[in-house]
Amino acid sequence: MARRWLVTGCSSGLGRALATAAAHAGDLVVATARRPEDVEDLARAHPGRISTLALDVCDAAQCEAAVAHAADRFGGVDVLVNNAGSGLFGAVEEVSDEELRAQLDTLVVSAWRLTRLVLPAMRRQGAGHVVNVSSLAGRMGFPGLSAYVAGKYALEGMSQALAAEVASFGIRVTAVEPGAFATRYGASLIPAAARVDAYAEVTGPMWESMRDMQDNPSLTRPEVFAEQVLRLVAAGPTPLRVPIGEDAFAFVEAAEKANLREFEAARAFVLG
């Protein structure tokens, strides 16, 4: 039986690849983007399987309309993929309250809102899957990406709590953690309005490395991400947090080892 997907952020990169792969697999997809013209070709390429819709995930009314559209067009949502996002670049001292709120609105509040909107129907049908697209930044901090890291850590915390809340209703939750993929993410990074030159030496290399990711052919292709998400959705029980990409496991392993060293140092400090 065809699954019914609602995928945000489908104009390019990971979301676009996932919407395409799900349609190729015979599923039904509501593919959304802030600018509907960016996804109209998906509907033309997959008539009857992909329905496109304008969605600014920070607009509550548009989120409600997207869930209603999925119900009207395909009868509901089996898989929600909270993929839409943006990146703010700046050290903590450089990021204003307003910039931080906007970043968290995009990365956390929107995913929370859409999840809340689909849960009643998922509970009634006794099944569903919420896939939150996190990042390696949900496992470790990177200089210059403080606000983005904060958002991804919050998204992963939400995912962990949500999984415990909805498991008895037959609803699954997965936080996928992409590594470096050949997407436009690096070029879409928005620098904070304020600049403190003292941080240039610390954050500059990160800024350059992120910009170098722009459609870099040496990085993992978005189609690999799509394939892995389809496998996760089709599988039975899976881990809550799943790194994806050729570099992802090495990064997470290094982060977990560093966390363990920090834990042991803290225990020795407190307990002696």
NUPARO-636449 format. One record per residue (C-alpha): residue in three letters; x, z negated, y negated. Coordinates in steps of 0.1 Angstrom, whole numbers, plus 5000, padded with zeros to 4 digits. Layout:
# NUPARO-636449
ALAXZY;...
//
This chain:
# NUPARO-636449
MET500050005000;ALA501350094966;ARG502549814944;ARG501449794908;TRP504349734883;LEU504449634846;VAL507949704833;THR509049634798;GLY511949804780;CYS511750144797;SER513050364769;SER516550384785;GLY518950214809;LEU517849964835;GLY514049974827;ARG513850354827;ALA515750374860;LEU513550114876;ALA510250274865;THR511450604879;ALA512550464912;ALA509350274917;ALA507350584911;HIS509550784935;ALA508850504961;GLY505150574957;ASP504250284935;LEU502250264903;VAL503950174871;VAL502950084836;ALA506250174817;THR506450034782;ALA508650074752;ARG508449994715;ARG508350364707;PRO505850534731;GLU507550874725;ASP510550744743;VAL508750714776;GLU506150984775;ASP508351214796;LEU508150954824;ALA504351004826;ARG504751374825;ALA507251364853;HIS505151134875;PRO501451214868;GLY499150954882;ARG501950714891;ILE503450624857;SER501250524827;THR503150464795;LEU502250234767;ALA503750114733;LEU504749754736;ASP506749544712;VAL507149234734;CYS507349014703;ASP503749114694;ALA501348884712;ALA498349124708;GLN500349414722;CYS501349204752;GLU497749124759;ALA496849494756;ALA499549584780;VAL498249354807;ALA494749474801;HIS495949834803;ALA497549764837;ALA494249614849;ASP492149904836;ARG494550174848;PHE495750044881;GLY493549744888;GLY496149474881;VAL499849384883;ASP501749294915;VAL505149304899;LEU506049204864;VAL509549294852;ASN510549124820;ASN513349364811;ALA513049434774;GLY515749274753;SER518249294725;GLY521649144717;LEU522648954687;PHE526448924681;GLY527848624662;ALA529448294667;VAL527247984664;GLU528447924628;GLU527548284619;VAL523948294633;SER521148184610;ASP517948004621;GLU515948324615;GLU518348534636;LEU518348284664;ARG514548264665;ALA514248644666;GLN516748654695;LEU514948384715;ASP511548544707;THR512748864724;LEU514648714753;VAL512548404762;VAL509148374744;SER508148734753;ALA508848684790;TRP507048354789;ARG504048514772;LEU503748814796;THR504248584826;ARG501448354814;LEU499148654809;VAL499648794845;LEU499648464864;PRO495848414865;ALA495248744883;MET498248684906;ARG496848344915;ARG493448494923;GLN494948764945;GLY497248514962;ALA500348724956;GLY502648854929;HIS506248874919;VAL507848794885;VAL511248954880;ASN513148824849;VAL516149044840;SER518748794830;SER522448864828;LEU525848724837;ALA525448554804;GLY522848334822;ARG525748184842;MET528548164817;GLY529148154779;PHE530848444761;PRO532348404726;GLY530348594700;LEU527248604722;SER526148254717;ALA522448334708;TYR522148584736;VAL523748334761;ALA521248064749;GLY518348304755;LYS519548404790;TYR520148034800;ALA516647954788;LEU515248244808;GLU516948124840;GLY515747774834;MET512147904830;SER512548104862;GLN513647804882;ALA510747584869;LEU508247874873;ALA509347934909;ALA508547574918;GLU505147594900;VAL503847914916;ALA505247914951;SER502147764967;PHE500048054952;GLY502148314970;ILE503848424938;ARG507648494939;VAL510148464911;THR513548624908;ALA516048614880;VAL518348914884;GLU521748904867;PRO523149254860;GLY526849284854;ALA528349574834;PHE526149884837;ALA526450224820;THR523650164795;ARG523250164757;TYR523349784755;GLY526749764738;ALA525850004711;SER522549824705;LEU524249494697;ILE523249374662;PRO525949174643;ALA524848854626;ALA524448904588;ALA526948634580;ARG530648674589;VAL533248394591;ASP536648554593;ALA538048254611;TYR536348364643;ALA537548724643;GLU540348664666;VAL538148484691;THR535048714690;GLY536749044682;PRO537849134717;MET534349064731;TRP532849284704;GLU535149574713;SER534549534751;MET530749534746;ARG530949844724;ASP533050024751;MET530149974776;GLN528150244758;ASP527150484787;ASN530550434802;PRO530650654833;SER533150424850;LEU530550144851;THR527750094876;ARG524850334871;PRO521350204863;GLU520050364894;VAL521950104915;PHE520149824896;ALA516749994903;GLU517550024940;GLN518449664943;VAL515349544925;LEU513149754948;ARG514849594978;LEU514249254964;VAL510549314958;ALA510049464992;ALA511949185010;GLY510648855022;PRO512148535008;THR515148594986;PRO517448384964;LEU516048284931;ARG519048414912;VAL520548744923;PRO523648904906;ILE523549284906;GLY526449524901;GLU529949584913;ASP531549324890;ALA528749064891;PHE529748854921;ALA533348824910;PHE532248694876;VAL529648454891;GLU532148324916;ALA534648254888;ALA531948084868;GLU530847864897;LYS534447764904;ALA534947674868;ASN531747464868;LEU532947284899;ARG536247204883;GLU534447074852;PHE532146864874;GLU535046714892;ALA536846634859;ALA533746474845;ARG533246264876;ALA536846144875;PHE536446064838;VAL533245864842;LEU533745704876;GLY537445684876;
//
